[in-house]
Amino acid sequence: MSRQSAWATKVAALIQGGNSSAALAQIKVAPTVKDLRDLRTLLSGANLLSKHPNVDAATADQIVALSSPRLHRSP
């Protein structure tokens, strides 16, 4: 059983507090796919994904972006 990340709980707290613009900025620089999945689990448990469709779309987009292979490597 794995532990949930502190990042996911902090971003979920931002959303619960009503600061979804700050949460969206954090979602765009999410560290890993696991963190995003943990965040979606937390938000779906609190019924916040249905209340914030922009957060739902942003997390889904970032999961796809981080899961796909990179087109190029930095030098």
HTML snippet that shows the backbone in 3Dmol.js (N, CA, C, O; Angstrom):
<script src="https://3Dmol.org/build/3Dmol-min.js"></script>
<div id="view" style="width:600px;height:400px;position:relative"></div>
<script>
const pdb = `
ATOM      1  N   MET A   1       0.845  -1.172   0.000  1.00  0.00           N
ATOM      2  CA  MET A   1       0.000   0.000   0.000  1.00  0.00           C
ATOM      3  C   MET A   1       0.891   1.237   0.000  1.00  0.00           C
ATOM      4  O   MET A   1       1.787   1.371   0.834  1.00  0.00           O
ATOM      5  N   SER A   2       0.635   2.136  -0.943  1.00  0.00           N
ATOM      6  CA  SER A   2       1.482   3.307  -1.041  1.00  0.00           C
ATOM      7  C   SER A   2       0.848   4.509  -0.334  1.00  0.00           C
ATOM      8  O   SER A   2      -0.369   4.610  -0.182  1.00  0.00           O
ATOM      9  N   ARG A   3       1.712   5.389   0.080  1.00  0.00           N
ATOM     10  CA  ARG A   3       1.278   6.610   0.767  1.00  0.00           C
ATOM     11  C   ARG A   3       0.901   7.673  -0.249  1.00  0.00           C
ATOM     12  O   ARG A   3       1.541   7.779  -1.295  1.00  0.00           O
ATOM     13  N   GLN A   4      -0.128   8.464   0.041  1.00  0.00           N
ATOM     14  CA  GLN A   4      -0.469   9.562  -0.852  1.00  0.00           C
ATOM     15  C   GLN A   4       0.546  10.681  -0.667  1.00  0.00           C
ATOM     16  O   GLN A   4       1.085  10.891   0.420  1.00  0.00           O
ATOM     17  N   SER A   5       0.786  11.386  -1.754  1.00  0.00           N
ATOM     18  CA  SER A   5       1.808  12.422  -1.698  1.00  0.00           C
ATOM     19  C   SER A   5       1.278  13.670  -1.008  1.00  0.00           C
ATOM     20  O   SER A   5       0.074  13.922  -0.976  1.00  0.00           O
ATOM     21  N   ALA A   6       2.200  14.438  -0.461  1.00  0.00           N
ATOM     22  CA  ALA A   6       1.829  15.698   0.190  1.00  0.00           C
ATOM     23  C   ALA A   6       1.376  16.712  -0.853  1.00  0.00           C
ATOM     24  O   ALA A   6       0.545  17.571  -0.562  1.00  0.00           O
ATOM     25  N   TRP A   7       1.916  16.619  -2.064  1.00  0.00           N
ATOM     26  CA  TRP A   7       1.532  17.539  -3.128  1.00  0.00           C
ATOM     27  C   TRP A   7       0.037  17.433  -3.413  1.00  0.00           C
ATOM     28  O   TRP A   7      -0.647  18.449  -3.539  1.00  0.00           O
ATOM     29  N   ALA A   8      -0.464  16.216  -3.514  1.00  0.00           N
ATOM     30  CA  ALA A   8      -1.880  16.014  -3.838  1.00  0.00           C
ATOM     31  C   ALA A   8      -2.790  16.581  -2.752  1.00  0.00           C
ATOM     32  O   ALA A   8      -3.818  17.184  -3.062  1.00  0.00           O
ATOM     33  N   THR A   9      -2.428  16.397  -1.499  1.00  0.00           N
ATOM     34  CA  THR A   9      -3.273  16.917  -0.416  1.00  0.00           C
ATOM     35  C   THR A   9      -3.241  18.443  -0.377  1.00  0.00           C
ATOM     36  O   THR A   9      -4.247  19.077  -0.058  1.00  0.00           O
ATOM     37  N   LYS A  10      -2.100  19.029  -0.698  1.00  0.00           N
ATOM     38  CA  LYS A  10      -2.004  20.495  -0.708  1.00  0.00           C
ATOM     39  C   LYS A  10      -2.817  21.105  -1.848  1.00  0.00           C
ATOM     40  O   LYS A  10      -3.485  22.123  -1.662  1.00  0.00           O
ATOM     41  N   VAL A  11      -2.762  20.493  -3.010  1.00  0.00           N
ATOM     42  CA  VAL A  11      -3.530  21.007  -4.142  1.00  0.00           C
ATOM     43  C   VAL A  11      -5.028  20.793  -3.910  1.00  0.00           C
ATOM     44  O   VAL A  11      -5.838  21.644  -4.277  1.00  0.00           O
ATOM     45  N   ALA A  12      -5.396  19.669  -3.309  1.00  0.00           N
ATOM     46  CA  ALA A  12      -6.804  19.432  -2.977  1.00  0.00           C
ATOM     47  C   ALA A  12      -7.299  20.473  -1.976  1.00  0.00           C
ATOM     48  O   ALA A  12      -8.446  20.912  -2.055  1.00  0.00           O
ATOM     49  N   ALA A  13      -6.450  20.866  -1.043  1.00  0.00           N
ATOM     50  CA  ALA A  13      -6.828  21.902  -0.077  1.00  0.00           C
ATOM     51  C   ALA A  13      -7.031  23.243  -0.770  1.00  0.00           C
ATOM     52  O   ALA A  13      -7.916  24.008  -0.384  1.00  0.00           O
ATOM     53  N   LEU A  14      -6.223  23.541  -1.790  1.00  0.00           N
ATOM     54  CA  LEU A  14      -6.413  24.769  -2.558  1.00  0.00           C
ATOM     55  C   LEU A  14      -7.785  24.780  -3.232  1.00  0.00           C
ATOM     56  O   LEU A  14      -8.479  25.796  -3.237  1.00  0.00           O
ATOM     57  N   ILE A  15      -8.157  23.651  -3.792  1.00  0.00           N
ATOM     58  CA  ILE A  15      -9.436  23.564  -4.491  1.00  0.00           C
ATOM     59  C   ILE A  15     -10.589  23.659  -3.502  1.00  0.00           C
ATOM     60  O   ILE A  15     -11.579  24.341  -3.766  1.00  0.00           O
ATOM     61  N   GLN A  16     -10.467  22.982  -2.369  1.00  0.00           N
ATOM     62  CA  GLN A  16     -11.517  23.046  -1.354  1.00  0.00           C
ATOM     63  C   GLN A  16     -11.655  24.451  -0.794  1.00  0.00           C
ATOM     64  O   GLN A  16     -12.749  24.862  -0.408  1.00  0.00           O
ATOM     65  N   GLY A  17     -10.561  25.186  -0.747  1.00  0.00           N
ATOM     66  CA  GLY A  17     -10.585  26.553  -0.256  1.00  0.00           C
ATOM     67  C   GLY A  17     -11.100  27.554  -1.274  1.00  0.00           C
ATOM     68  O   GLY A  17     -11.282  28.727  -0.951  1.00  0.00           O
ATOM     69  N   GLY A  18     -11.338  27.107  -2.496  1.00  0.00           N
ATOM     70  CA  GLY A  18     -11.887  27.986  -3.520  1.00  0.00           C
ATOM     71  C   GLY A  18     -10.855  28.674  -4.389  1.00  0.00           C
ATOM     72  O   GLY A  18     -11.209  29.547  -5.181  1.00  0.00           O
ATOM     73  N   ASN A  19      -9.598  28.312  -4.265  1.00  0.00           N
ATOM     74  CA  ASN A  19      -8.543  28.929  -5.055  1.00  0.00           C
ATOM     75  C   ASN A  19      -8.164  28.003  -6.212  1.00  0.00           C
ATOM     76  O   ASN A  19      -7.060  27.461  -6.256  1.00  0.00           O
ATOM     77  N   SER A  20      -9.098  27.835  -7.142  1.00  0.00           N
ATOM     78  CA  SER A  20      -8.864  26.894  -8.229  1.00  0.00           C
ATOM     79  C   SER A  20      -7.830  27.400  -9.229  1.00  0.00           C
ATOM     80  O   SER A  20      -7.198  26.590  -9.907  1.00  0.00           O
ATOM     81  N   SER A  21      -7.638  28.707  -9.341  1.00  0.00           N
ATOM     82  CA  SER A  21      -6.629  29.211 -10.279  1.00  0.00           C
ATOM     83  C   SER A  21      -5.218  28.839  -9.813  1.00  0.00           C
ATOM     84  O   SER A  21      -4.366  28.501 -10.635  1.00  0.00           O
ATOM     85  N   ALA A  22      -4.969  28.899  -8.514  1.00  0.00           N
ATOM     86  CA  ALA A  22      -3.671  28.467  -7.991  1.00  0.00           C
ATOM     87  C   ALA A  22      -3.511  26.958  -8.146  1.00  0.00           C
ATOM     88  O   ALA A  22      -2.414  26.473  -8.422  1.00  0.00           O
ATOM     89  N   ALA A  23      -4.593  26.224  -7.970  1.00  0.00           N
ATOM     90  CA  ALA A  23      -4.543  24.772  -8.134  1.00  0.00           C
ATOM     91  C   ALA A  23      -4.243  24.402  -9.581  1.00  0.00           C
ATOM     92  O   ALA A  23      -3.479  23.472  -9.839  1.00  0.00           O
ATOM     93  N   LEU A  24      -4.839  25.123 -10.523  1.00  0.00           N
ATOM     94  CA  LEU A  24      -4.563  24.856 -11.937  1.00  0.00           C
ATOM     95  C   LEU A  24      -3.103  25.122 -12.281  1.00  0.00           C
ATOM     96  O   LEU A  24      -2.506  24.389 -13.068  1.00  0.00           O
ATOM     97  N   ALA A  25      -2.533  26.159 -11.700  1.00  0.00           N
ATOM     98  CA  ALA A  25      -1.112  26.437 -11.926  1.00  0.00           C
ATOM     99  C   ALA A  25      -0.247  25.313 -11.374  1.00  0.00           C
ATOM    100  O   ALA A  25       0.750  24.942 -11.994  1.00  0.00           O
ATOM    101  N   GLN A  26      -0.610  24.773 -10.230  1.00  0.00           N
ATOM    102  CA  GLN A  26       0.145  23.662  -9.648  1.00  0.00           C
ATOM    103  C   GLN A  26      -0.029  22.386 -10.466  1.00  0.00           C
ATOM    104  O   GLN A  26       0.910  21.601 -10.602  1.00  0.00           O
ATOM    105  N   ILE A  27      -1.220  22.181 -11.007  1.00  0.00           N
ATOM    106  CA  ILE A  27      -1.480  20.981 -11.817  1.00  0.00           C
ATOM    107  C   ILE A  27      -0.619  21.011 -13.079  1.00  0.00           C
ATOM    108  O   ILE A  27      -0.149  19.967 -13.531  1.00  0.00           O
ATOM    109  N   LYS A  28      -0.412  22.186 -13.644  1.00  0.00           N
ATOM    110  CA  LYS A  28       0.389  22.297 -14.865  1.00  0.00           C
ATOM    111  C   LYS A  28       1.857  21.949 -14.630  1.00  0.00           C
ATOM    112  O   LYS A  28       2.565  21.605 -15.576  1.00  0.00           O
ATOM    113  N   VAL A  29       2.320  22.033 -13.399  1.00  0.00           N
ATOM    114  CA  VAL A  29       3.710  21.686 -13.089  1.00  0.00           C
ATOM    115  C   VAL A  29       3.768  20.480 -12.145  1.00  0.00           C
ATOM    116  O   VAL A  29       4.664  20.376 -11.307  1.00  0.00           O
ATOM    117  N   ALA A  30       2.819  19.592 -12.290  1.00  0.00           N
ATOM    118  CA  ALA A  30       2.742  18.407 -11.427  1.00  0.00           C
ATOM    119  C   ALA A  30       4.003  17.561 -11.562  1.00  0.00           C
ATOM    120  O   ALA A  30       4.526  17.391 -12.663  1.00  0.00           O
ATOM    121  N   PRO A  31       4.487  17.035 -10.449  1.00  0.00           N
ATOM    122  CA  PRO A  31       5.745  16.272 -10.486  1.00  0.00           C
ATOM    123  C   PRO A  31       5.647  14.925 -11.210  1.00  0.00           C
ATOM    124  O   PRO A  31       6.522  14.591 -12.009  1.00  0.00           O
ATOM    125  N   THR A  32       4.596  14.152 -10.940  1.00  0.00           N
ATOM    126  CA  THR A  32       4.486  12.823 -11.544  1.00  0.00           C
ATOM    127  C   THR A  32       3.035  12.487 -11.852  1.00  0.00           C
ATOM    128  O   THR A  32       2.112  13.161 -11.395  1.00  0.00           O
ATOM    129  N   VAL A  33       2.855  11.432 -12.636  1.00  0.00           N
ATOM    130  CA  VAL A  33       1.516  10.937 -12.947  1.00  0.00           C
ATOM    131  C   VAL A  33       0.868  10.384 -11.689  1.00  0.00           C
ATOM    132  O   VAL A  33      -0.340  10.530 -11.497  1.00  0.00           O
ATOM    133  N   LYS A  34       1.656   9.751 -10.831  1.00  0.00           N
ATOM    134  CA  LYS A  34       1.121   9.196  -9.577  1.00  0.00           C
ATOM    135  C   LYS A  34       0.516  10.300  -8.716  1.00  0.00           C
ATOM    136  O   LYS A  34      -0.541  10.111  -8.113  1.00  0.00           O
ATOM    137  N   ASP A  35       1.175  11.438  -8.659  1.00  0.00           N
ATOM    138  CA  ASP A  35       0.653  12.556  -7.886  1.00  0.00           C
ATOM    139  C   ASP A  35      -0.676  13.045  -8.452  1.00  0.00           C
ATOM    140  O   ASP A  35      -1.597  13.365  -7.701  1.00  0.00           O
ATOM    141  N   LEU A  36      -0.770  13.101  -9.760  1.00  0.00           N
ATOM    142  CA  LEU A  36      -2.022  13.524 -10.387  1.00  0.00           C
ATOM    143  C   LEU A  36      -3.139  12.520 -10.134  1.00  0.00           C
ATOM    144  O   LEU A  36      -4.286  12.900  -9.899  1.00  0.00           O
ATOM    145  N   ARG A  37      -2.800  11.246 -10.183  1.00  0.00           N
ATOM    146  CA  ARG A  37      -3.816  10.221  -9.895  1.00  0.00           C
ATOM    147  C   ARG A  37      -4.258  10.279  -8.441  1.00  0.00           C
ATOM    148  O   ARG A  37      -5.439  10.106  -8.142  1.00  0.00           O
ATOM    149  N   ASP A  38      -3.324  10.520  -7.543  1.00  0.00           N
ATOM    150  CA  ASP A  38      -3.684  10.693  -6.129  1.00  0.00           C
ATOM    151  C   ASP A  38      -4.605  11.895  -5.943  1.00  0.00           C
ATOM    152  O   ASP A  38      -5.558  11.838  -5.166  1.00  0.00           O
ATOM    153  N   LEU A  39      -4.320  12.981  -6.657  1.00  0.00           N
ATOM    154  CA  LEU A  39      -5.157  14.169  -6.580  1.00  0.00           C
ATOM    155  C   LEU A  39      -6.563  13.872  -7.091  1.00  0.00           C
ATOM    156  O   LEU A  39      -7.548  14.270  -6.469  1.00  0.00           O
ATOM    157  N   ARG A  40      -6.657  13.177  -8.216  1.00  0.00           N
ATOM    158  CA  ARG A  40      -7.980  12.826  -8.750  1.00  0.00           C
ATOM    159  C   ARG A  40      -8.741  11.930  -7.785  1.00  0.00           C
ATOM    160  O   ARG A  40      -9.960  12.051  -7.664  1.00  0.00           O
ATOM    161  N   THR A  41      -8.043  11.033  -7.098  1.00  0.00           N
ATOM    162  CA  THR A  41      -8.695  10.170  -6.112  1.00  0.00           C
ATOM    163  C   THR A  41      -9.238  10.989  -4.956  1.00  0.00           C
ATOM    164  O   THR A  41     -10.368  10.776  -4.516  1.00  0.00           O
ATOM    165  N   LEU A  42      -8.442  11.921  -4.463  1.00  0.00           N
ATOM    166  CA  LEU A  42      -8.897  12.785  -3.374  1.00  0.00           C
ATOM    167  C   LEU A  42     -10.096  13.631  -3.783  1.00  0.00           C
ATOM    168  O   LEU A  42     -11.056  13.771  -3.025  1.00  0.00           O
ATOM    169  N   LEU A  43     -10.033  14.187  -4.975  1.00  0.00           N
ATOM    170  CA  LEU A  43     -11.106  15.067  -5.432  1.00  0.00           C
ATOM    171  C   LEU A  43     -12.382  14.303  -5.752  1.00  0.00           C
ATOM    172  O   LEU A  43     -13.480  14.798  -5.499  1.00  0.00           O
ATOM    173  N   SER A  44     -12.251  13.114  -6.299  1.00  0.00           N
ATOM    174  CA  SER A  44     -13.450  12.339  -6.598  1.00  0.00           C
ATOM    175  C   SER A  44     -14.115  11.843  -5.310  1.00  0.00           C
ATOM    176  O   SER A  44     -15.338  11.711  -5.255  1.00  0.00           O
ATOM    177  N   GLY A  45     -13.323  11.573  -4.289  1.00  0.00           N
ATOM    178  CA  GLY A  45     -13.884  11.170  -3.004  1.00  0.00           C
ATOM    179  C   GLY A  45     -14.670  12.288  -2.333  1.00  0.00           C
ATOM    180  O   GLY A  45     -15.606  12.026  -1.579  1.00  0.00           O
ATOM    181  N   ALA A  46     -14.292  13.532  -2.603  1.00  0.00           N
ATOM    182  CA  ALA A  46     -14.979  14.683  -2.006  1.00  0.00           C
ATOM    183  C   ALA A  46     -15.976  15.322  -2.971  1.00  0.00           C
ATOM    184  O   ALA A  46     -16.502  16.398  -2.686  1.00  0.00           O
ATOM    185  N   ASN A  47     -16.243  14.676  -4.107  1.00  0.00           N
ATOM    186  CA  ASN A  47     -17.166  15.184  -5.138  1.00  0.00           C
ATOM    187  C   ASN A  47     -16.761  16.562  -5.657  1.00  0.00           C
ATOM    188  O   ASN A  47     -17.624  17.365  -6.011  1.00  0.00           O
ATOM    189  N   LEU A  48     -15.482  16.839  -5.705  1.00  0.00           N
ATOM    190  CA  LEU A  48     -15.016  18.137  -6.188  1.00  0.00           C
ATOM    191  C   LEU A  48     -14.741  18.149  -7.691  1.00  0.00           C
ATOM    192  O   LEU A  48     -14.702  19.217  -8.302  1.00  0.00           O
ATOM    193  N   LEU A  49     -14.551  16.972  -8.292  1.00  0.00           N
ATOM    194  CA  LEU A  49     -14.313  16.940  -9.735  1.00  0.00           C
ATOM    195  C   LEU A  49     -15.557  17.379 -10.503  1.00  0.00           C
ATOM    196  O   LEU A  49     -15.451  18.041 -11.535  1.00  0.00           O
ATOM    197  N   SER A  50     -16.720  17.015 -10.006  1.00  0.00           N
ATOM    198  CA  SER A  50     -17.950  17.421 -10.691  1.00  0.00           C
ATOM    199  C   SER A  50     -18.242  18.904 -10.492  1.00  0.00           C
ATOM    200  O   SER A  50     -18.874  19.528 -11.343  1.00  0.00           O
ATOM    201  N   LYS A  51     -17.791  19.469  -9.385  1.00  0.00           N
ATOM    202  CA  LYS A  51     -18.016  20.890  -9.112  1.00  0.00           C
ATOM    203  C   LYS A  51     -17.026  21.781  -9.856  1.00  0.00           C
ATOM    204  O   LYS A  51     -17.316  22.948 -10.119  1.00  0.00           O
ATOM    205  N   HIS A  52     -15.858  21.236 -10.196  1.00  0.00           N
ATOM    206  CA  HIS A  52     -14.812  21.998 -10.881  1.00  0.00           C
ATOM    207  C   HIS A  52     -14.410  21.276 -12.169  1.00  0.00           C
ATOM    208  O   HIS A  52     -13.399  20.574 -12.188  1.00  0.00           O
ATOM    209  N   PRO A  53     -15.186  21.438 -13.244  1.00  0.00           N
ATOM    210  CA  PRO A  53     -14.859  20.727 -14.491  1.00  0.00           C
ATOM    211  C   PRO A  53     -13.535  21.159 -15.105  1.00  0.00           C
ATOM    212  O   PRO A  53     -12.905  20.375 -15.815  1.00  0.00           O
ATOM    213  N   ASN A  54     -13.100  22.396 -14.845  1.00  0.00           N
ATOM    214  CA  ASN A  54     -11.813  22.838 -15.393  1.00  0.00           C
ATOM    215  C   ASN A  54     -10.649  22.104 -14.730  1.00  0.00           C
ATOM    216  O   ASN A  54      -9.643  21.822 -15.380  1.00  0.00           O
ATOM    217  N   VAL A  55     -10.779  21.795 -13.452  1.00  0.00           N
ATOM    218  CA  VAL A  55      -9.752  21.027 -12.744  1.00  0.00           C
ATOM    219  C   VAL A  55      -9.758  19.584 -13.244  1.00  0.00           C
ATOM    220  O   VAL A  55      -8.701  18.971 -13.398  1.00  0.00           O
ATOM    221  N   ASP A  56     -10.945  19.046 -13.496  1.00  0.00           N
ATOM    222  CA  ASP A  56     -11.071  17.694 -14.020  1.00  0.00           C
ATOM    223  C   ASP A  56     -10.374  17.588 -15.370  1.00  0.00           C
ATOM    224  O   ASP A  56      -9.614  16.649 -15.607  1.00  0.00           O
ATOM    225  N   ALA A  57     -10.625  18.536 -16.244  1.00  0.00           N
ATOM    226  CA  ALA A  57     -10.011  18.520 -17.569  1.00  0.00           C
ATOM    227  C   ALA A  57      -8.499  18.726 -17.493  1.00  0.00           C
ATOM    228  O   ALA A  57      -7.748  18.085 -18.228  1.00  0.00           O
ATOM    229  N   ALA A  58      -8.052  19.612 -16.613  1.00  0.00           N
ATOM    230  CA  ALA A  58      -6.617  19.888 -16.493  1.00  0.00           C
ATOM    231  C   ALA A  58      -5.855  18.670 -15.975  1.00  0.00           C
ATOM    232  O   ALA A  58      -4.771  18.361 -16.470  1.00  0.00           O
ATOM    233  N   THR A  59      -6.411  17.981 -14.988  1.00  0.00           N
ATOM    234  CA  THR A  59      -5.724  16.798 -14.471  1.00  0.00           C
ATOM    235  C   THR A  59      -5.675  15.687 -15.517  1.00  0.00           C
ATOM    236  O   THR A  59      -4.657  15.010 -15.657  1.00  0.00           O
ATOM    237  N   ALA A  60      -6.769  15.500 -16.249  1.00  0.00           N
ATOM    238  CA  ALA A  60      -6.787  14.474 -17.292  1.00  0.00           C
ATOM    239  C   ALA A  60      -5.779  14.811 -18.390  1.00  0.00           C
ATOM    240  O   ALA A  60      -5.072  13.926 -18.872  1.00  0.00           O
ATOM    241  N   ASP A  61      -5.706  16.076 -18.787  1.00  0.00           N
ATOM    242  CA  ASP A  61      -4.756  16.483 -19.823  1.00  0.00           C
ATOM    243  C   ASP A  61      -3.308  16.295 -19.366  1.00  0.00           C
ATOM    244  O   ASP A  61      -2.466  15.843 -20.142  1.00  0.00           O
ATOM    245  N   GLN A  62      -3.024  16.635 -18.126  1.00  0.00           N
ATOM    246  CA  GLN A  62      -1.655  16.497 -17.620  1.00  0.00           C
ATOM    247  C   GLN A  62      -1.251  15.034 -17.467  1.00  0.00           C
ATOM    248  O   GLN A  62      -0.087  14.691 -17.672  1.00  0.00           O
ATOM    249  N   ILE A  63      -2.196  14.172 -17.110  1.00  0.00           N
ATOM    250  CA  ILE A  63      -1.882  12.741 -17.034  1.00  0.00           C
ATOM    251  C   ILE A  63      -1.479  12.236 -18.412  1.00  0.00           C
ATOM    252  O   ILE A  63      -0.509  11.491 -18.545  1.00  0.00           O
ATOM    253  N   VAL A  64      -2.220  12.640 -19.435  1.00  0.00           N
ATOM    254  CA  VAL A  64      -1.889  12.237 -20.809  1.00  0.00           C
ATOM    255  C   VAL A  64      -0.532  12.810 -21.219  1.00  0.00           C
ATOM    256  O   VAL A  64       0.285  12.115 -21.822  1.00  0.00           O
ATOM    257  N   ALA A  65      -0.298  14.069 -20.891  1.00  0.00           N
ATOM    258  CA  ALA A  65       0.959  14.718 -21.286  1.00  0.00           C
ATOM    259  C   ALA A  65       2.168  14.083 -20.607  1.00  0.00           C
ATOM    260  O   ALA A  65       3.208  13.895 -21.238  1.00  0.00           O
ATOM    261  N   LEU A  66       2.036  13.754 -19.326  1.00  0.00           N
ATOM    262  CA  LEU A  66       3.165  13.152 -18.619  1.00  0.00           C
ATOM    263  C   LEU A  66       3.342  11.670 -18.951  1.00  0.00           C
ATOM    264  O   LEU A  66       4.437  11.130 -18.793  1.00  0.00           O
ATOM    265  N   SER A  67       2.289  11.017 -19.404  1.00  0.00           N
ATOM    266  CA  SER A  67       2.372   9.598 -19.726  1.00  0.00           C
ATOM    267  C   SER A  67       2.946   9.338 -21.108  1.00  0.00           C
ATOM    268  O   SER A  67       3.541   8.288 -21.350  1.00  0.00           O
ATOM    269  N   SER A  68       2.770  10.287 -22.009  1.00  0.00           N
ATOM    270  CA  SER A  68       3.220  10.076 -23.375  1.00  0.00           C
ATOM    271  C   SER A  68       4.738  10.219 -23.471  1.00  0.00           C
ATOM    272  O   SER A  68       5.351  10.934 -22.679  1.00  0.00           O
ATOM    273  N   PRO A  69       5.336   9.540 -24.441  1.00  0.00           N
ATOM    274  CA  PRO A  69       6.785   9.674 -24.597  1.00  0.00           C
ATOM    275  C   PRO A  69       7.160  11.073 -25.074  1.00  0.00           C
ATOM    276  O   PRO A  69       6.391  11.722 -25.782  1.00  0.00           O
ATOM    277  N   ARG A  70       8.305  11.515 -24.694  1.00  0.00           N
ATOM    278  CA  ARG A  70       8.794  12.834 -25.079  1.00  0.00           C
ATOM    279  C   ARG A  70       9.199  12.831 -26.540  1.00  0.00           C
ATOM    280  O   ARG A  70       9.728  11.845 -27.052  1.00  0.00           O
ATOM    281  N   LEU A  71       8.940  13.959 -27.209  1.00  0.00           N
ATOM    282  CA  LEU A  71       9.299  14.068 -28.618  1.00  0.00           C
ATOM    283  C   LEU A  71      10.807  14.286 -28.788  1.00  0.00           C
ATOM    284  O   LEU A  71      11.387  13.840 -29.779  1.00  0.00           O
ATOM    285  N   HIS A  72      11.430  14.952 -27.851  1.00  0.00           N
ATOM    286  CA  HIS A  72      12.869  15.194 -27.927  1.00  0.00           C
ATOM    287  C   HIS A  72      13.428  15.333 -26.514  1.00  0.00           C
ATOM    288  O   HIS A  72      12.694  15.547 -25.549  1.00  0.00           O
ATOM    289  N   ARG A  73      14.683  15.212 -26.430  1.00  0.00           N
ATOM    290  CA  ARG A  73      15.364  15.366 -25.141  1.00  0.00           C
ATOM    291  C   ARG A  73      16.112  16.686 -25.132  1.00  0.00           C
ATOM    292  O   ARG A  73      16.617  17.143 -26.158  1.00  0.00           O
ATOM    293  N   SER A  74      16.171  17.275 -23.980  1.00  0.00           N
ATOM    294  CA  SER A  74      16.933  18.520 -23.881  1.00  0.00           C
ATOM    295  C   SER A  74      18.423  18.210 -23.972  1.00  0.00           C
ATOM    296  O   SER A  74      18.852  17.120 -23.593  1.00  0.00           O
ATOM    297  N   PRO A  75      19.208  19.147 -24.465  1.00  0.00           N
ATOM    298  CA  PRO A  75      20.643  18.871 -24.665  1.00  0.00           C
ATOM    299  C   PRO A  75      21.403  18.717 -23.363  1.00  0.00           C
ATOM    300  O   PRO A  75      22.612  18.484 -23.377  1.00  0.00           O
TER     301      PRO A  75
END
`;
const viewer = $3Dmol.createViewer("view");
viewer.addModel(pdb, "pdb");
viewer.setStyle({}, {cartoon: {color: "spectrum"}});
viewer.zoomTo();
viewer.render();
</script>
